[in-house]
Amino acid sequence: MSVKEIQITKSLFFIVCVFIVCLTPHAVCSFLECTSHFTRRLVALNSLINPFIYGIGHPNFRKVLIKLFTCKPIPEPSRFAKWLCNICKHPF
């Protein structure tokens, strides 16, 4: 395996582990029919954490993410990135 494949595999493994850690308490509470605001917040936290995990593991993703948050031009933006920046009314 190449270095890039190993890096992607590690990143994906970490993302899956975080997903399991955040989702398991909610799944157990749902199974036991108990309600907890904490477990719902953990599930939401998972979605909040994912972009930062990608940013840590992938330098290109980090650069583009920072540019998206600051509404600065992205080199060779994808169709989705163009759509997302249109929300900020930022021309390419």
VEXRO-929023 format. One record per atom (N, C-alpha, C): residue in three letters; x, y, z. Coordinates in pm, whole numbers, plus 50000, padded with zeros to 5 digits. Each point is the difference from the previous one (the first is absolute). Layout:
% residues N
ALAXYZ ...
This chain:
% residues 92
MET500834988150000 MET499175011950000 MET500885012550000 SER499515010249931 SER500755012549996 SER499765008050128 VAL500815010150019 VAL499885008650118 VAL498645007050000 LYS499575004349883 LYS498725007049989 LYS498834990650036 GLU500064987549956 GLU498954990350034 GLU499964997250150 ILE501174999250062 ILE500084997850145 ILE499415011950074 GLN500325012149955 GLN499465012050063 GLN498485000549989 ILE499474996749884 ILE498555000049980 ILE499354989250085 THR500614988450010 THR499464989150081 THR499975004050148 LYS501065006250049 LYS500035004450139 LYS498925010450027 SER499855009349907 SER499005010550016 SER498604994150003 LEU499724990849908 LEU498694993649995 LEU499754991850126 PHE501014993050049 PHE499864992350123 PHE499675009150118 PHE500675011450009 PHE499755009550109 PHE498595005649991 ILE499555003249878 ILE498645005349980 ILE498964989750042 VAL500204987549964 VAL499064989350038 VAL500014998150152 CYS501165000550062 CYS500084998650146 CYS499255011350071 VAL500185012349953 VAL499295011450060 VAL498494998249980 PHE499604995449883 PHE498594997649972 PHE499424989750098 ILE500724989350021 ILE499534989550091 ILE499915005350144 VAL501025007350043 VAL500005005650136 VAL498835009650019 CYS499715008049898 CYS498925009850012 CYS498614993749984 LEU499904989549922 LEU498684994349972 LEU499594989050098 THR500944992650055 THR499674988750087 THR499135003750120 PRO500315010750074 PRO499145003350114 PRO498555002849958 HIS499825006849887 HIS498655002949952 HIS499284987249958 ALA500724991049935 ALA499404987449959 ALA499584991750121 VAL500834999850103 VAL499664992550121 VAL498785006150068 CYS499975013350010 CYS498845006750062 CYS498734997649918 SER500135000049869 SER498834997349915 SER499504985750022 PHE500944990650012 PHE499644986050021 PHE499324998150136 LEU500505007050101 LEU499454998950135 LEU498825009450023 GLU499665007649898 GLU498875009450004 GLU500175010650110 CYS501195004450017 CYS500235011350089 CYS500375012049914 THR499635011650041 THR500315011849920 THR501085008050070 SER500925005049921 SER501095007950056 SER500405010849900 HIS500005012450047 HIS500435011049915 HIS501504999049974 PHE500724994450096 PHE501444998549984 PHE500344991149881 THR499304988849986 THR500314990949890 THR499645006249865 ARG498945007849996 ARG499645006949875 ARG501065010349964 ARG500545006550101 ARG501065009849975 ARG501294993249953 LEU500254988150050 LEU501174992549954 LEU499894996849851 VAL498814996149956 VAL499784996949858 VAL500245012649916 ALA499495011450046 ALA500225012649929 ALA501475004050004 LEU500664997350111 LEU501425003150013 LEU500824992549897 ASN499604987949968 ASN500714992249899 ASN500055007549868 SER498895005849960 SER499985007749874 SER500865012550010 LEU500085005750116 LEU500815011950019 LEU501504996749997 ILE500364988550050 ILE501414996150012 ILE500584995549866 ASN499204993949914 ASN500524994349876 ASN500825009549913 PRO499565012249973 PRO500855008849917 PRO501385002550061 PHE500075000650133 PHE501295002250065 PHE500894987649990 ILE499384988250007 ILE500784987649983 ILE500574999549859 TYR499175003149900 TYR500495000449862 TYR501115010449986 GLY499815011550063 GLY501005010649992 GLY501334996250060 ILE499964992550108 ILE501244995550064 ILE500734990049910 GLY499244991149938 GLY500614989349922 GLY500355003449857 HIS499395010449945 HIS500205003149859 HIS500305014949983 PRO501255003549972 PRO500385014149988 PRO499215007449891 ASN499734993749886 ASN499245006649894 ASN498595003150046 PHE499384990750069 PHE498655002250053 PHE500025011650098 ARG501035000550084 ARG500135010850099 ARG500075013649931 LYS500815001149894 LYS500145012749929 LYS498665004449941 VAL499314990749936 VAL498725003349938 VAL498965003450105 LEU499984992850110 LEU499045002550107 LEU500205014050059 ILE501245003950021 ILE500285013350053 ILE499545010749901 LYS500244997549872 LYS499565009749899 LYS498485000749992 LEU499334988750018 LEU498545000250000 LEU499465007950117 PHE500574998050119 PHE499535007150118 PHE500255015049993 THR501065003749929 THR500325014349987 THR499505006049869 CYS499304991949920 CYS499445004349870 CYS501055005949908 LYS501144993349993 LYS501075004049908 LYS500004990549881 PRO500585004249887 PRO500004991549879 PRO500744986850023 ILE499464989749939 ILE500584986750009 ILE500604996549864 PRO501264995749996 PRO500554996149871 PRO499294987549947 GLU499565000849876 GLU499284989149935 GLU498874994650086 PRO499025008350031 PRO498914995250087 PRO499104990049929 SER499474991050078 SER499044990449948 SER498645006849985 ARG499084993349935 ARG498665005449982 ARG499345002450136 PHE500204990750094 PHE499435001650133 PHE500615011950072 ALA501315001749987 ALA500665011350066 ALA499525013249942 LYS499785000449869 LYS499455012149938 LYS498625003150057 TRP499184989850013 TRP498655001950054 TRP500075005050144 LEU500894994150077 LEU500125003750141 LEU500485014550014 CYS500935004249917 CYS500485013850009 CYS498985009949946 ASN499084995549917 ASN498945008949953 ASN499105004250116 ILE499944991850103 ILE499245003750119 ILE500605012650061 CYS501325001149997 CYS500695011850051 CYS500035011349897 LYS499434997549882 LYS500015009949890 LYS501445003449960 HIS500854989649997 HIS501395002249967 HIS500244995549856 PRO500405009249909 PRO500244996149861 PRO501334992849983 PHE500054991349900 PHE501274993249967 PHE500665007149885 
